[in-house]
């Protein structure tokens, strides 16, 4: 006589918990906003100590309504030197 196998469902494995997304607040970083009035510029970039003076790492976006170029950067608290690079 064949033996019937049990069909008891396996206990559900505990789901892996996702690590919470790191936000600027939880990682100690603060979001700093940069703006430059240059309505006729073709492009504007932010270069500074926080990005090793890269002239391409932080592009600003033009707000066509106000003529302001804007960017937000997550930075550790402190003071930084920076400059804007714009092309006309």
C-alpha positions as a Markdown table, in Angstrom:
| # | Residue | x | y | z |
|---|---|---|---|---|
| 1 | Unk | 0.0 | 0.0 | 0.0 |
| 2 | Unk | 1.5 | 3.4 | -1.0 |
| 3 | Unk | 2.3 | 5.8 | 1.8 |
| 4 | Unk | 0.6 | 9.2 | 1.5 |
| 5 | Unk | 2.9 | 12.1 | 1.7 |
| 6 | Unk | 1.9 | 14.9 | 4.0 |
| 7 | Unk | 0.9 | 18.1 | 2.2 |
| 8 | Unk | 1.3 | 20.4 | 5.2 |
| 9 | Unk | 2.4 | 23.8 | 3.9 |
| 10 | Unk | 5.8 | 25.0 | 4.9 |
| 11 | Unk | 6.0 | 27.8 | 7.4 |
| 12 | Unk | 6.4 | 31.1 | 5.6 |
| 13 | Unk | 10.0 | 32.2 | 5.8 |
| 14 | Unk | 10.4 | 35.6 | 7.4 |
| 15 | Unk | 10.7 | 38.3 | 4.8 |
| 16 | Unk | 14.0 | 40.1 | 4.7 |
| 17 | Unk | 13.7 | 43.6 | 6.1 |
| 18 | Unk | 14.8 | 46.4 | 3.9 |
| 19 | Unk | 17.2 | 48.9 | 5.3 |
| 20 | Unk | 15.5 | 52.2 | 5.5 |
| 21 | Unk | 16.5 | 54.6 | 2.7 |
| 22 | Unk | 19.1 | 57.0 | 3.8 |
| 23 | Unk | 17.7 | 60.5 | 3.7 |
| 24 | Unk | 19.7 | 63.6 | 4.0 |
| 25 | Unk | 18.3 | 63.9 | 7.6 |
| 26 | Unk | 19.2 | 60.4 | 8.7 |
| 27 | Unk | 22.7 | 60.5 | 7.2 |
| 28 | Unk | 23.6 | 63.8 | 8.8 |
| 29 | Unk | 23.6 | 65.6 | 5.4 |
| 30 | Unk | 21.7 | 68.7 | 4.8 |
| 31 | Unk | 20.2 | 69.8 | 1.5 |
| 32 | Unk | 21.6 | 73.2 | 0.4 |
| 33 | Unk | 19.9 | 75.1 | -2.4 |
| 34 | Unk | 21.9 | 77.2 | -4.8 |
| 35 | Unk | 20.5 | 79.8 | -7.2 |
| 36 | Unk | 22.0 | 82.1 | -9.8 |
| 37 | Unk | 20.1 | 84.7 | -11.8 |
| 38 | Unk | 21.3 | 84.2 | -15.4 |
| 39 | Unk | 18.3 | 84.0 | -17.7 |
| 40 | Unk | 20.3 | 84.2 | -20.9 |
| 41 | Unk | 22.9 | 81.6 | -20.0 |
| 42 | Unk | 22.9 | 78.3 | -22.0 |
| 43 | Unk | 24.1 | 76.2 | -19.0 |
| 44 | Unk | 25.3 | 76.7 | -15.4 |
| 45 | Unk | 27.3 | 74.3 | -13.2 |
| 46 | Unk | 28.2 | 74.4 | -9.6 |
| 47 | Unk | 31.9 | 73.7 | -8.7 |
| 48 | Unk | 33.2 | 73.6 | -5.2 |
| 49 | Unk | 35.2 | 71.9 | -2.5 |
| 50 | Unk | 32.3 | 69.4 | -2.0 |
| 51 | Unk | 32.7 | 68.0 | -5.6 |
| 52 | Unk | 36.5 | 68.4 | -6.0 |
| 53 | Unk | 35.9 | 71.5 | -8.2 |
| 54 | Unk | 34.2 | 69.5 | -10.9 |
| 55 | Unk | 32.6 | 71.8 | -13.5 |
| 56 | Unk | 30.2 | 69.0 | -14.7 |
| 57 | Unk | 29.1 | 67.2 | -11.5 |
| 58 | Unk | 26.4 | 69.5 | -10.4 |
| 59 | Unk | 24.4 | 71.1 | -13.3 |
| 60 | Unk | 21.8 | 73.7 | -12.4 |
| 61 | Unk | 18.3 | 73.7 | -14.0 |
| 62 | Unk | 16.7 | 76.8 | -15.4 |
| 63 | Unk | 13.4 | 78.0 | -14.0 |
| 64 | Unk | 12.1 | 79.7 | -17.1 |
| 65 | Unk | 9.5 | 81.7 | -15.1 |
| 66 | Unk | 12.0 | 83.4 | -12.9 |
| 67 | Unk | 15.2 | 83.2 | -14.9 |
| 68 | Unk | 17.0 | 81.6 | -11.9 |
| 69 | Unk | 19.2 | 78.6 | -12.4 |
| 70 | Unk | 18.7 | 76.2 | -9.4 |
| 71 | Unk | 20.3 | 73.1 | -7.8 |
| 72 | Unk | 20.0 | 71.3 | -4.5 |
| 73 | Unk | 23.0 | 69.5 | -3.1 |
| 74 | Unk | 23.3 | 67.2 | -0.1 |
| 75 | Unk | 26.2 | 68.4 | 2.1 |
| 76 | Unk | 27.7 | 67.6 | 5.4 |
| 77 | Unk | 27.4 | 70.5 | 7.8 |
| 78 | Unk | 30.3 | 73.0 | 7.4 |
| 79 | Unk | 31.5 | 75.8 | 5.2 |
| 80 | Unk | 32.5 | 75.3 | 1.6 |
| 81 | Unk | 34.0 | 77.4 | -1.2 |
| 82 | Unk | 32.2 | 77.3 | -4.5 |
| 83 | Unk | 31.7 | 79.0 | -7.8 |
| 84 | Unk | 29.3 | 78.9 | -10.6 |
| 85 | Unk | 30.4 | 78.2 | -14.2 |
| 86 | Unk | 28.1 | 79.5 | -16.8 |
| 87 | Unk | 28.2 | 79.5 | -20.6 |
| 88 | Unk | 26.4 | 82.3 | -22.6 |
